[in-house]
Amino acid sequence: IQEMIELPVEANDTFVFDENCLASEAGKCWDVKIQGFVPTSVDENRAIIDELVSNQWLALLNDNNGSYRLAGDQEVPLTFTYNYSTGQLAGRNGFSMELSARLSHRSYFMLEQF
């Protein structure tokens, strides 16, 4: 994990950060999901999607409460998945994307803004 990519997520109304703490016999874990919508299939956005699919990631994000978080780590990076939709019934044309992982810790709060 060496590169930083800024996601062209459409307006904050499509951005969601979820972190769920789960308990099991093996102990606690945290399911982390970052979801958003990347508009239309322009060449630049398709290139970013191709790069995201082919690698694993850490995510630095603003969680919509004004807190900066770091999700994922070197041992368990986030995996990128997407659904591409077009047409009137889809509502929006573009990529519904998700970065997700099951971690042994919750995402880190960052003290500085980036």
Residue pairs with C-beta under 8 A, 6 or more apart in sequence:
1 55
1 56
1 57
1 58
1 74
1 77
3 51
3 55
4 60
5 48
5 51
5 52
7 36
7 38
7 48
7 52
7 97
8 38
8 39
8 44
8 45
8 48
9 15
9 36
9 37
9 38
9 97
10 36
10 37
10 38
10 39
10 92
10 94
12 64
14 35
14 36
14 37
15 34
15 35
15 36
15 64
16 33
16 34
16 35
16 36
17 33
17 34
17 61
17 63
17 64
17 69
17 71
18 31
18 32
18 33
18 34
18 35
19 30
19 31
19 32
19 33
19 71
19 106
19 107
20 30
20 31
21 28
21 29
21 30
21 106
22 28
22 29
22 30
22 31
27 104
29 102
29 103
29 104
30 102
30 103
30 104
30 105
30 106
30 107
31 100
31 101
31 102
31 103
32 71
32 72
32 78
32 100
32 101
32 102
32 103
32 106
32 107
33 98
33 99
33 100
34 59
34 61
34 71
34 78
34 98
34 99
34 100
35 96
35 97
35 98
36 96
36 97
37 92
37 94
37 95
37 96
37 97
38 45
38 48
38 49
38 82
38 94
38 95
38 97
39 45
39 92
39 93
39 94
40 93
40 94
41 84
41 86
41 93
41 94
41 95
45 94
45 95
49 82
49 95
49 97
52 80
52 82
52 97
53 80
53 81
53 82
55 80
56 72
56 77
56 78
56 79
56 80
57 72
57 77
57 78
57 79
57 80
57 99
58 70
58 71
58 72
58 73
58 74
58 77
58 78
59 69
59 70
59 71
59 72
59 78
59 99
60 68
60 69
60 70
60 110
60 114
61 68
61 69
61 71
62 68
62 69
63 69
67 109
67 110
68 109
68 110
68 112
68 113
68 114
69 107
69 108
69 109
69 110
70 107
70 108
70 110
71 78
71 99
71 101
71 103
71 107
72 78
72 99
72 101
72 103
72 107
73 103
73 105
76 101
76 102
76 103
76 104
77 101
78 99
78 100
78 101
79 99
79 100
79 101
80 97
80 98
80 99
81 97
81 98
81 100
82 95
82 96
82 97
82 98
83 95
83 96
84 94
84 95
84 96
85 91
85 92
85 93
85 94
85 96
86 93
87 93
